[in-house]
């Protein structure tokens, strides 16, 4: 097991529990990791005053690697009985279980409260948007950020 705490599967699993509690139904891995990225950088997406993960010029470079970490976090959450995978026609959709809700409710730090608040706004924004559209938007913002950085 790794000693890395930040951006670890464990840290991601805590955020994923908070995020899944805001959705009304199961979500795909891609929608979860993209939405979680948007919540972590809420100011970048115009829904909060600051980014939970700080003002980071390299934030978009995190995006691609985050998918695998979130996949690992979901796997552990399923094994722990905190998240339920449902094999649907659309693929595997993940939902929070009652045990997951109970555990998530015990997370009461300032970060967790800010994450919940930002997650509510982001989920409202993306609830009817496909994961493909969300990922395309993030990739477009990433490209714009790279172009802007090259000009400075």
BAFI-3210 file (N, C-alpha, C; in Angstrom, 3 decimals, decimal comma, padded with zeros to 6 digits):
// residues 152
n [1|2|3|4|5|6|7|8|9|10|11|12|13|14|15|16|17|18|19|20|21|22|23|24|25|26|27|28|29|30|31|32|33|34|35|36|37|38|39|40|41|42|43|44|45|46|47|48|49|50|51|52|53|54|55|56|57|58|59|60|61|62|63|64|65|66|67|68|69|70|71|72|73|74|75|76|77|78|79|80|81|82|83|84|85|86|87|88|89|90|91|92|93|94|95|96|97|98|99|100|101|102|103|104|105|106|107|108|109|110|111|112|113|114|115|116|117|118|119|120|121|122|123|124|125|126|127|128|129|130|131|132|133|134|135|136|137|138|139|140|141|142|143|144|145|146|147|148|149|150|151|152]
n.u [000,844|000,447|001,986|001,044|-001,142|-002,558|-004,568|-004,923|-006,374|-007,946|-008,486|-009,862|-012,028|-013,479|-014,310|-015,859|-017,957|-019,238|-019,964|-021,606|-023,777|-025,160|-026,301|-029,275|-029,537|-027,790|-024,444|-022,053|-018,591|-017,085|-018,679|-018,647|-015,884|-015,338|-017,198|-016,409|-013,900|-014,721|-016,031|-013,900|-012,503|-014,202|-014,358|-013,090|-014,986|-016,994|-018,768|-018,158|-016,421|-013,747|-011,236|-011,390|-009,117|-007,143|-005,546|-004,296|-002,125|-001,655|-003,850|-005,455|-003,848|-004,113|-006,487|-006,736|-005,308|-006,803|-009,009|-008,311|-007,608|-010,033|-011,498|-010,247|-010,910|-013,705|-013,922|-012,947|-014,860|-017,133|-016,409|-016,379|-019,024|-020,212|-020,899|-022,924|-022,724|-024,425|-025,270|-026,213|-028,027|-026,698|-024,185|-021,966|-023,329|-022,892|-024,060|-024,699|-024,887|-027,107|-025,456|-023,213|-024,187|-024,624|-022,002|-020,787|-022,137|-020,861|-018,617|-017,477|-015,847|-014,495|-013,670|-015,191|-017,787|-017,681|-017,144|-019,538|-021,397|-020,480|-020,646|-023,414|-024,227|-022,757|-023,701|-026,361|-025,926|-024,897|-026,619|-028,362|-026,635|-024,518|-021,793|-019,833|-020,115|-019,442|-016,773|-015,673|-016,003|-014,297|-011,858|-011,660|-011,436|-009,018|-007,276|-007,511|-006,388|-003,755|-002,993|-003,222|-001,258|001,005|001,174|001,881]
n.v [-001,183|002,230|005,187|007,594|010,237|012,445|012,863|010,163|006,850|006,506|009,168|010,059|008,302|009,230|011,751|010,877|009,533|011,727|013,102|011,237|011,141|013,379|012,938|011,818|009,346|006,376|006,730|006,856|005,790|007,650|009,983|010,432|010,863|013,110|014,975|015,132|016,307|018,813|019,750|019,888|021,964|024,228|027,089|027,566|026,578|028,325|028,170|028,473|030,446|029,887|027,473|024,223|022,636|024,472|027,279|026,346|026,141|023,905|022,297|021,069|019,099|017,101|015,914|013,682|011,606|011,264|009,655|006,911|006,727|007,348|005,183|003,098|003,907|003,665|000,912|000,002|001,168|-000,227|-002,831|-002,383|-002,043|000,437|001,654|000,840|-001,137|-001,105|-003,029|-001,841|-001,140|001,037|000,655|000,194|001,590|003,593|003,802|005,352|003,557|002,875|002,501|003,833|006,458|006,931|006,747|008,804|010,987|011,321|012,702|015,679|017,912|021,207|021,221|019,064|020,087|022,323|020,979|019,474|021,557|022,808|020,594|020,169|022,330|021,848|019,280|019,895|021,478|019,605|017,461|016,696|016,401|014,734|012,467|012,532|015,099|016,669|015,919|016,727|019,499|020,027|019,215|021,103|023,459|022,883|022,892|025,592|026,733|025,827|027,140|029,788|029,825|029,434|031,822|033,582]
n.w [000,000|-000,716|000,693|000,005|000,478|-000,581|-003,404|-003,556|-003,867|-001,613|-000,687|-002,945|-002,846|-000,656|-001,571|-003,748|-002,496|-001,286|-003,596|-005,047|-003,345|-004,037|-006,512|-008,180|-009,296|-010,539|-011,832|-014,508|-014,612|-016,115|-016,010|-013,295|-012,672|-014,230|-013,283|-010,606|-010,965|-011,893|-009,605|-007,789|-008,896|-008,818|-009,051|-011,449|-013,151|-012,750|-010,517|-007,859|-005,355|-005,018|-005,968|-004,745|-004,675|-004,733|-006,418|-009,292|-011,858|-013,341|-013,301|-015,286|-016,264|-014,459|-015,044|-016,924|-015,622|-013,392|-013,881|-013,695|-011,000|-009,785|-010,726|-009,332|-006,742|-006,809|-007,140|-004,648|-002,974|-003,764|-002,977|-000,243|000,252|000,091|-002,206|-004,998|-007,874|-010,946|-013,592|-016,468|-019,552|-020,510|-019,596|-016,771|-013,931|-011,112|-007,808|-004,665|-001,625|001,199|003,410|002,472|002,328|005,042|006,042|004,549|005,622|008,010|007,425|008,118|007,815|007,052|004,389|003,373|003,659|001,953|-000,416|-000,716|-001,066|-003,440|-005,097|-005,235|-006,845|-009,208|-009,960|-010,483|-012,717|-014,585|-014,713|-016,802|-018,888|-021,137|-020,373|-022,297|-023,447|-021,236|-020,776|-023,218|-022,949|-020,766|-021,893|-023,943|-022,457|-021,283|-023,495|-024,204|-021,955|-022,178|-024,548|-023,715|-021,705|-023,273|-024,582|-022,620]
ca.u [000,000|001,222|001,867|000,550|-002,475|-003,228|-004,948|-004,883|-007,683|-008,706|-008,983|-010,858|-013,231|-014,249|-014,973|-016,850|-019,135|-019,923|-020,529|-022,711|-024,918|-025,863|-026,989|-030,538|-029,465|-026,445|-023,642|-020,928|-017,253|-016,669|-019,410|-018,196|-014,557|-015,405|-017,934|-015,541|-012,896|-015,388|-016,277|-012,602|-012,094|-015,476|-014,205|-012,735|-016,225|-017,928|-019,809|-017,726|-015,477|-012,369|-011,062|-011,103|-007,745|-006,247|-005,312|-003,245|-002,020|-001,527|-005,030|-005,978|-002,986|-004,636|-007,755|-006,618|-004,855|-007,815|-009,963|-007,852|-007,675|-011,459|-011,896|-009,764|-011,708|-015,025|-013,748|-012,856|-016,156|-018,028|-015,984|-016,738|-020,478|-020,638|-021,386|-023,496|-022,625|-025,586|-024,949|-027,370|-027,824|-025,757|-022,910|-022,023|-023,685|-022,584|-024,952|-024,334|-025,771|-027,483|-024,241|-022,372|-024,773|-024,355|-020,579|-020,548|-022,692|-019,915|-017,530|-017,998|-014,799|-014,773|-013,499|-016,350|-018,956|-017,481|-017,285|-020,977|-022,054|-020,084|-021,171|-024,837|-024,348|-022,225|-024,631|-027,504|-025,451|-024,567|-027,504|-028,926|-025,574|-023,794|-020,392|-019,033|-020,156|-018,695|-015,348|-015,292|-015,895|-013,072|-010,725|-011,602|-010,883|-007,609|-006,561|-007,471|-005,439|-002,428|-002,727|-003,033|000,043|002,047|001,270|002,399]
ca.v [000,000|003,462|006,155|008,829|010,569|013,367|012,300|008,709|006,212|006,768|010,546|010,102|007,580|010,116|012,735|010,196|009,335|013,019|013,419|010,337|011,497|014,495|012,470|011,107|007,996|005,898|007,462|006,119|006,174|008,880|011,145|010,645|011,484|014,450|015,836|015,340|017,292|020,116|020,169|020,243|023,251|024,923|028,482|027,468|026,301|029,407|027,845|028,776|031,562|029,402|026,062|023,433|022,136|025,612|027,866|025,487|026,311|022,591|021,516|020,259|017,930|016,093|015,358|012,351|010,614|011,124|008,603|005,637|006,813|007,264|003,796|002,325|004,307|003,045|-000,519|-000,193|001,529|-001,357|-003,920|-002,003|-001,961|001,839|002,002|-000,312|-001,079|-001,660|-003,299|-001,411|-001,066|002,141|000,289|000,116|002,838|003,487|004,534|005,262|002,706|003,484|002,516|004,899|007,738|007,069|007,042|010,139|011,987|011,535|013,569|017,003|018,929|022,387|020,790|018,243|020,977|023,098|020,030|019,200|022,757|022,943|019,424|020,400|023,239|021,180|018,209|020,565|021,929|018,519|016,314|016,291|016,517|013,465|012,506|012,917|016,568|017,225|015,681|017,619|020,859|020,089|019,162|022,400|024,405|022,519|023,390|027,052|027,036|025,616|028,241|031,000|029,675|029,566|033,242|034,387]
ca.w [000,000|-000,824|001,771|-000,588|000,958|-001,485|-004,694|-003,440|-004,040|-000,390|-000,741|-004,003|-002,430|000,219|-002,434|-004,574|-001,642|-001,178|-004,906|-005,388|-002,500|-004,679|-007,716|-007,957|-009,858|-010,798|-012,807|-015,086|-014,179|-016,793|-015,483|-011,918|-012,586|-014,821|-012,358|-009,451|-011,373|-011,923|-008,226|-007,198|-009,479|-008,983|-009,513|-012,867|-013,873|-012,460|-009,539|-006,490|-005,274|-005,102|-006,305|-003,540|-004,734|-004,857|-007,735|-009,813|-013,309|-013,965|-012,933|-016,386|-016,457|-013,525|-015,498|-017,532|-014,648|-012,352|-014,236|-013,141|-009,539|-009,431|-010,992|-008,193|-005,580|-006,952|-006,886|-003,203|-002,389|-004,035|-002,088|001,124|000,351|000,181|-003,548|-005,693|-009,335|-011,640|-014,990|-017,250|-021,002|-020,726|-018,981|-015,308|-013,263|-009,690|-006,901|-003,257|-000,827|002,480|004,249|001,932|002,781|006,480|006,207|004,001|006,541|009,122|006,943|008,460|007,803|006,231|003,004|003,003|003,520|000,726|-001,522|-000,876|-001,593|-004,843|-005,814|-005,505|-007,996|-010,407|-010,333|-011,111|-014,032|-015,507|-014,551|-018,093|-019,885|-021,281|-019,942|-023,464|-023,547|-020,106|-021,039|-024,327|-022,400|-019,968|-022,827|-024,631|-021,483|-021,128|-024,676|-024,093|-020,892|-022,745|-025,494|-022,911|-021,061|-024,297|-024,945|-021,496]
c.u [000,882|001,003|001,336|-000,879|-003,215|-003,369|-004,799|-006,284|-008,551|-009,302|-010,082|-012,143|-014,099|-014,995|-016,091|-018,111|-019,937|-020,623|-021,735|-023,951|-025,752|-026,638|-028,257|-030,496|-028,006|-025,762|-022,494|-019,611|-016,851|-017,396|-018,944|-016,845|-014,559|-016,112|-017,105|-014,454|-013,506|-015,652|-014,970|-012,122|-013,328|-015,361|-013,881|-013,980|-017,345|-019,005|-019,398|-016,697|-014,031|-012,369|-010,687|-009,669|-006,739|-006,105|-004,077|-003,195|-001,932|-002,747|-005,515|-005,096|-003,395|-005,775|-007,641|-006,223|-005,903|-008,779|-009,570|-007,937|-009,120|-011,963|-011,475|-010,582|-013,091|-014,963|-013,717|-014,182|-017,183|-017,695|-016,375|-018,249|-021,025|-021,209|-021,863|-023,313|-023,858|-025,230|-026,189|-027,041|-026,806|-024,365|-023,068|-022,284|-023,525|-023,506|-024,451|-025,351|-026,171|-026,273|-023,290|-022,868|-024,462|-022,893|-020,258|-021,043|-021,766|-018,754|-017,987|-016,928|-015,243|-014,668|-014,718|-017,591|-018,864|-017,641|-018,767|-021,690|-021,746|-020,640|-022,648|-025,014|-023,867|-023,189|-025,864|-027,152|-025,344|-025,565|-028,085|-027,909|-024,820|-022,355|-019,487|-018,974|-019,347|-017,197|-014,854|-015,116|-014,597|-011,845|-010,560|-011,003|-009,398|-006,778|-006,437|-006,452|-003,998|-002,047|-002,443|-001,652|001,192|002,244|001,888|003,882]
c.v [001,235|004,371|007,488|009,083|011,424|012,756|010,773|008,153|006,480|008,174|010,658|009,397|008,434|011,167|012,089|009,918|010,624|013,372|012,547|010,612|012,611|014,077|011,706|009,660|007,633|006,666|006,587|006,611|007,505|010,112|011,466|011,355|012,886|015,423|016,136|016,374|018,692|020,638|020,631|021,602|024,088|026,351|028,507|027,272|027,267|029,102|028,089|029,906|031,122|027,926|025,316|022,927|023,250|026,099|027,187|025,606|024,984|021,698|020,609|019,042|016,791|015,292|013,933|011,287|010,346|009,971|007,271|005,634|006,697|005,842|002,907|002,631|003,665|001,548|-000,790|000,130|000,416|-002,516|-003,650|-001,879|-000,551|002,356|000,712|-000,149|-001,739|-001,806|-003,005|-001,443|000,021|001,827|000,218|001,506|002,633|004,387|004,355|004,373|003,456|003,564|003,615|006,274|007,991|007,430|008,450|011,241|012,259|012,444|015,008|018,088|020,127|022,029|020,000|019,112|021,801|022,200|019,749|020,372|022,946|021,793|019,606|021,268|022,575|020,089|018,797|020,994|020,788|017,362|015,817|016,361|015,185|013,605|012,926|014,447|017,227|017,095|016,560|019,047|021,008|020,068|020,473|023,460|024,146|023,072|024,922|027,475|026,885|026,746|029,545|030,974|029,868|031,032|034,079|034,254]
c.w [000,000|000,381|001,275|-000,118|-000,057|-002,865|-004,717|-003,716|-002,809|-000,403|-001,788|-003,585|-001,510|-000,599|-003,241|-003,755|-001,519|-002,489|-005,225|-004,545|-003,129|-005,934|-007,339|-008,437|-010,126|-011,917|-013,296|-014,482|-014,812|-016,264|-014,063|-011,898|-013,173|-013,887|-011,115|-009,764|-011,362|-010,515|-007,578|-007,680|-009,809|-009,488|-011,001|-013,715|-013,496|-011,435|-008,087|-006,532|-005,406|-005,479|-005,032|-003,511|-004,974|-006,291|-008,316|-011,324|-014,059|-013,724|-014,052|-016,675|-015,521|-014,137|-016,021|-016,511|-013,578|-012,631|-013,595|-011,618|-009,075|-009,674|-009,817|-006,935|-005,635|-006,664|-005,383|-002,520|-002,604|-003,097|-000,635|001,322|000,446|-001,132|-004,207|-007,198|-009,960|-013,105|-015,825|-018,738|-021,352|-020,194|-017,476|-014,746|-011,764|-008,878|-005,479|-002,541|000,450|003,412|003,784|002,348|004,248|006,727|005,712|004,921|007,717|008,711|007,113|008,537|006,955|004,748|002,542|002,802|002,236|-000,497|-001,781|-001,541|-003,076|-005,667|-006,142|-006,743|-009,289|-010,873|-011,001|-012,541|-015,039|-015,494|-015,873|-019,223|-019,945|-020,800|-021,084|-023,607|-022,432|-020,353|-022,175|-023,830|-021,605|-020,879|-023,585|-023,699|-021,267|-022,280|-024,625|-023,034|-021,390|-023,708|-024,751|-022,246|-022,036|-024,684|-023,841|-021,338]
res [x|x|x|x|x|x|x|x|x|x|x|x|x|x|x|x|x|x|x|x|x|x|x|x|x|x|x|x|x|x|x|x|x|x|x|x|x|x|x|x|x|x|x|x|x|x|x|x|x|x|x|x|x|x|x|x|x|x|x|x|x|x|x|x|x|x|x|x|x|x|x|x|x|x|x|x|x|x|x|x|x|x|x|x|x|x|x|x|x|x|x|x|x|x|x|x|x|x|x|x|x|x|x|x|x|x|x|x|x|x|x|x|x|x|x|x|x|x|x|x|x|x|x|x|x|x|x|x|x|x|x|x|x|x|x|x|x|x|x|x|x|x|x|x|x|x|x|x|x|x|x|x]
***
